[in-house]
C-alpha cells in the first residue's frame, strides 16, 4: 500500500487538528498516524493513493474551521504492508 509521510504546516496545533485527522481517517478506513512536532507542524503518515490523499487533505481542512493548512510537504513515499488502524501519537 502506498504510504506517504507528510509534514503539514499552518494553524495545525492547539486547534483539534489531530483529533479531526484521526476521526476522518477512520471514517475513510485509512491507515497511518498523526503527531505534533516541536516546530509547530504536524507529521502525517497516510496509506492512500495520491488522489485519495489530496481529497483527504481537502476534507480535513473543511472538517475543522479552526485549522488552516498553509503547506504540505511530501517527506517520503514507499510501498508498505497495509496498516488497518490510524493512531494519534504523542
Secondary structure, DSSP 8 states (H G I E B T S, - for coil): -EEEEEEEEEE-SSSSHHHHHHHHHHHTT-EEEEEE-TTS-EEEEEES-HHHHHHHHHHHHHH-TT-EEEEEEEEEEEE------EEEE-
